[in-house]
Amino acid sequence: MKLSARLNHLFENIIFQHQQTHYDEFWDLCCDHGFLGMKLFEKAKTSRVHLLDQVPKILDGLENKYAKFNDGRIEFRMQDAKTVELDATKNHMIVIAGVGGETLIEILEAIITNNPAAKMDFALSPNSHIFQIRQFLQPNFTLLSEDLINDANRLHEHILVRFTPNCAQSISLTGDLFWQTSPFAKKYHTKLVKHYSLINKNYPSLASQNAVEAYLFLAL
Ligand SMILES: C[S@@+](CC[C@H](N)C(=O)[O-])C[C@H]1O[C@@H](n2cnc3c(N)ncnc32)[C@H](O)[C@@H]1O
């Protein structure tokens, strides 16, 4: 199964972390086609994989397509990602990719509120609201890795984090290393400044003003 550049980058980074820490359970939340979850299933031969989406038709399709490969390690779950319950004796890697930032924050918030004792890392690939996501992460997550990915001329930030309650402010609000290393940094910076300036103009708030100032401060 060939993954897109975006999903392949997530896959490689998740497997790198798996080699350091060993995940018992992978969760492909909002999985749709389930490509990433199935690739993790193929690679991590002793781990369980949960393919989860809230749309019944999607789950029917996944079961039809993948049930024949199931050696007992795949769970097909038709549910809202916000209702996930985690086994606190296991180490979890939870993927949230391809959804908007507001949905992503709602899911993250529900999972950490409902599973405060769980050992969990998250791989995030949001479609939007990156500044707000980083603000949300600051108090309770530590950074494992972050990158800027170009997939078919669309730029995505990928953030891998570990749930670390009350760690406070270890994550940069604007991102760090990729601004120096990515060939797409300048283009991405221009896009973010334009985006948050427009929001600040149309819906002025302290949050939108903070975002514009933070990105302008980078001055690439
Ligand atoms: C564009 S697809 C993303 C597929 C894949 N994760 C990726 O990155 O390519 C978004 C999926 O998220 C699902 N979704 C959105 N909100 C959800 C929620 N709260 N719980 C479960 N699934 C959700 C939708 O049903 C849809 O299938």
The ligand as an SDF file (V2000), in Angstrom:
LIG
                    3D

 27 29  0  0  0  0  0  0  0  0999 V2000
  -10.4430   13.6560    5.5420 C   0  0  0  0  0  0  0  0  0  0  0  0
  -10.7100   12.2420    6.5020 S   0  0  0  0  0  0  0  0  0  0  0  0
   -9.0960   11.9610    7.1360 C   0  0  0  0  0  0  0  0  0  0  0  0
   -8.5840   10.5860    6.8070 C   0  0  0  0  0  0  0  0  0  0  0  0
   -7.2040   10.2570    7.3030 C   0  0  0  0  0  0  0  0  0  0  0  0
   -7.0840   10.3980    8.7260 N   0  0  0  0  0  0  0  0  0  0  0  0
   -6.1590   11.1100    6.6170 C   0  0  0  0  0  0  0  0  0  0  0  0
   -5.5000   11.9140    7.2860 O   0  0  0  0  0  0  0  0  0  0  0  0
   -5.9900   10.9590    5.3960 O   0  0  0  0  0  0  0  0  0  0  0  0
  -11.6010   12.8380    7.9230 C   0  0  0  0  0  0  0  0  0  0  0  0
  -12.4070   11.7410    8.6190 C   0  0  0  0  0  0  0  0  0  0  0  0
  -12.6440   12.1580    9.9640 O   0  0  0  0  0  0  0  0  0  0  0  0
  -13.8560   11.5730   10.3950 C   0  0  0  0  0  0  0  0  0  0  0  0
  -14.2570   12.2740   11.6350 N   0  0  0  0  0  0  0  0  0  0  0  0
  -14.4470   13.6000   11.8180 C   0  0  0  0  0  0  0  0  0  0  0  0
  -14.7600   13.8810   13.0980 N   0  0  0  0  0  0  0  0  0  0  0  0
  -14.7730   12.6790   13.7560 C   0  0  0  0  0  0  0  0  0  0  0  0
  -15.0100   12.2880   15.1000 C   0  0  0  0  0  0  0  0  0  0  0  0
  -15.3210   13.1930   16.0490 N   0  0  0  0  0  0  0  0  0  0  0  0
  -14.9350   10.9850   15.4270 N   0  0  0  0  0  0  0  0  0  0  0  0
  -14.6270   10.0640   14.4880 C   0  0  0  0  0  0  0  0  0  0  0  0
  -14.3830   10.3630   13.1880 N   0  0  0  0  0  0  0  0  0  0  0  0
  -14.4520   11.6530   12.8270 C   0  0  0  0  0  0  0  0  0  0  0  0
  -14.7550   11.7470    9.1830 C   0  0  0  0  0  0  0  0  0  0  0  0
  -15.8360   10.8520    9.2180 O   0  0  0  0  0  0  0  0  0  0  0  0
  -13.7820   11.4710    8.0220 C   0  0  0  0  0  0  0  0  0  0  0  0
  -13.8470   10.1300    7.6060 O   0  0  0  0  0  0  0  0  0  0  0  0
  1  2  1  0
  2  3  1  0
  2 10  1  0
  3  4  1  0
  4  5  1  0
  5  6  1  0
  5  7  1  0
  7  8  2  0
  7  9  1  0
 10 11  1  0
 11 12  1  0
 11 26  1  0
 12 13  1  0
 13 14  1  0
 13 24  1  0
 14 15  1  0
 14 23  1  0
 15 16  2  0
 16 17  1  0
 17 18  1  0
 17 23  2  0
 18 19  1  0
 18 20  2  0
 20 21  1  0
 21 22  2  0
 22 23  1  0
 24 25  1  0
 24 26  1  0
 26 27  1  0
M  CHG  2   2   1   9  -1
M  END
$$$$
